[in-house]
Amino acid sequence: MDAQTPLPGADAIDALMARGAAFLGARYAILGGAMSWVSERNLVAALSNAGAFGVIACGAMMPDRLAEEISATQALTQKPFGVNLITMHPNLMELVQVCLDAKVGHIVFAGGIPPGPAIKAAKEGGAKVICFAPAFALAKKLVRSGADALVIEGSEAGGHIGPVSLTVLAQEILPHIRDVPVFVAGGLGRGEAILSYLEMGAAGVQLGTRFVCATECVAHANFKRAFIRGAARDALPTVQLDENFPVIPVRALQNEGTKRFLEHQAMVIGRFKSGAVTKEAGQLEIEHYWAGALRRAVVDGDVENGSLMAGQSVGLVTCEQPSVEIIAELLDQARAALLARRAGV
Ligand SMILES: Cc1cc2nc3c(=O)[nH]c(=O)nc-3n(C[C@H](O)[C@H](O)[C@H](O)COP(=O)(O)O)c2cc1C
């Protein structure tokens, strides 16, 4: 199967993806959602070469490390790709400059509302800006602030999540935001679902979990195996024990680490109640529990103690496949669904 070969129904899917694809400069309006430690040069280049749009996850990388990663990706693909920057990174402005110097065409700001100067610098430097909109009011604000496109990500997604499902976010946002392309994310693992969101007005889609088991992805074999074994119901958000000690919700496959996180919270809360630690120190102890945990799972393969961030669509990941095959499969499913609908089947 070749993702680049037109099949029956291709024109209709192309038409539905036309706006998003033109915005990205890619063959298909399919973004490979940035995943820390996972979305590096190999997966990003493979997705872009397959006609989708790879996005490097900058995560905690420092500017020189990001510059190196961008240049290594450019050596593997002539196709466009983006860079995802976390808004609270202390060197955010320098990272934007690194992207601009390397002629990266699209900067995705994640993890919070991007500061005005970062958006301005990116746009003035010639990059298109993509922002995450977790609610309709914020979507409108981000467009007013200069976002060139939005991603709306439902709580079905892997990694850090908001409280609202894509089903509801899409109904709240897609009919009303028409000025900029809107990409939908969270829980997408098959082409039929992609088709339905395109028909609702999405310009394109973003998938993360489905691409972890791409052959080109450098994630540890143990990490990939956990995804292949994992069912939708195993990918759960982090549980918070006490409202006084908030926990950032992250959706991940359950393991020893997630069980011990509950015990860790209980222990810290107990110490706070006995006066052994202040509230602030306790909160930090809780937050530090997961420091480095995603790297431990993705890079070192410690799937018991590391963080197995995964979306509910993990249940649709059944084997390791080349990126080009995953993209072709998604498109074939979308085309087949469209043809069946037209034929009244
Ligand atoms: C392992 C993992 C790591 C992720 N890391 C990031 C990240 O660093 N920055 C970000 O904006 N999103 C991150 N995400 C979210 C993805 O970019 C994407 O939006 C999400 O996976 C889409 O939902 P899906 O997993 O249901 O396909 C991560 C997701 C996963 C599964």
The ligand as an SDF file (V2000), in Angstrom:
LIG
                    3D

 31 33  0  0  0  0  0  0  0  0999 V2000
    3.5490    9.8040   24.8350 C   0  0  0  0  0  0  0  0  0  0  0  0
    2.8940   11.1280   24.5410 C   0  0  0  0  0  0  0  0  0  0  0  0
    3.6200   12.2980   24.7290 C   0  0  0  0  0  0  0  0  0  0  0  0
    3.0520   13.5450   24.4150 C   0  0  0  0  0  0  0  0  0  0  0  0
    3.8040   14.6770   24.5640 N   0  0  0  0  0  0  0  0  0  0  0  0
    3.2860   15.8730   24.1660 C   0  0  0  0  0  0  0  0  0  0  0  0
    4.0870   17.0520   24.1920 C   0  0  0  0  0  0  0  0  0  0  0  0
    5.2570   17.0280   24.5730 O   0  0  0  0  0  0  0  0  0  0  0  0
    3.5190   18.2280   23.7750 N   0  0  0  0  0  0  0  0  0  0  0  0
    2.2190   18.2760   23.3280 C   0  0  0  0  0  0  0  0  0  0  0  0
    1.7500   19.3700   22.9500 O   0  0  0  0  0  0  0  0  0  0  0  0
    1.4330   17.1750   23.2830 N   0  0  0  0  0  0  0  0  0  0  0  0
    1.9460   15.9850   23.6730 C   0  0  0  0  0  0  0  0  0  0  0  0
    1.1720   14.8450   23.5520 N   0  0  0  0  0  0  0  0  0  0  0  0
   -0.1640   14.9350   22.9120 C   0  0  0  0  0  0  0  0  0  0  0  0
   -0.0490   14.6530   21.3830 C   0  0  0  0  0  0  0  0  0  0  0  0
    0.6580   15.6530   20.7180 O   0  0  0  0  0  0  0  0  0  0  0  0
   -1.4260   14.5380   20.7000 C   0  0  0  0  0  0  0  0  0  0  0  0
   -2.1250   15.7640   20.7650 O   0  0  0  0  0  0  0  0  0  0  0  0
   -2.2970   13.4770   21.3270 C   0  0  0  0  0  0  0  0  0  0  0  0
   -1.5450   12.2910   21.4300 O   0  0  0  0  0  0  0  0  0  0  0  0
   -3.5280   13.2460   20.4520 C   0  0  0  0  0  0  0  0  0  0  0  0
   -4.3930   12.3210   21.0150 O   0  0  0  0  0  0  0  0  0  0  0  0
   -4.2480   10.7290   20.7540 P   0  0  0  0  0  0  0  0  0  0  0  0
   -3.1410   10.2900   21.6350 O   0  0  0  0  0  0  0  0  0  0  0  0
   -5.5690   10.2050   21.2010 O   0  0  0  0  0  0  0  0  0  0  0  0
   -3.9810   10.5140   19.2960 O   0  0  0  0  0  0  0  0  0  0  0  0
    1.7190   13.6020   23.9150 C   0  0  0  0  0  0  0  0  0  0  0  0
    0.9980   12.4080   23.7380 C   0  0  0  0  0  0  0  0  0  0  0  0
    1.5620   11.1810   24.0340 C   0  0  0  0  0  0  0  0  0  0  0  0
    0.7650    9.9200   23.8000 C   0  0  0  0  0  0  0  0  0  0  0  0
  1  2  1  0
  2  3  1  0
  2 30  2  0
  3  4  2  0
  4  5  1  0
  4 28  1  0
  5  6  2  0
  6  7  1  0
  6 13  1  0
  7  8  2  0
  7  9  1  0
  9 10  1  0
 10 11  2  0
 10 12  1  0
 12 13  2  0
 13 14  1  0
 14 15  1  0
 14 28  1  0
 15 16  1  0
 16 17  1  0
 16 18  1  0
 18 19  1  0
 18 20  1  0
 20 21  1  0
 20 22  1  0
 22 23  1  0
 23 24  1  0
 24 25  2  0
 24 26  1  0
 24 27  1  0
 28 29  2  0
 29 30  1  0
 30 31  1  0
M  END
$$$$
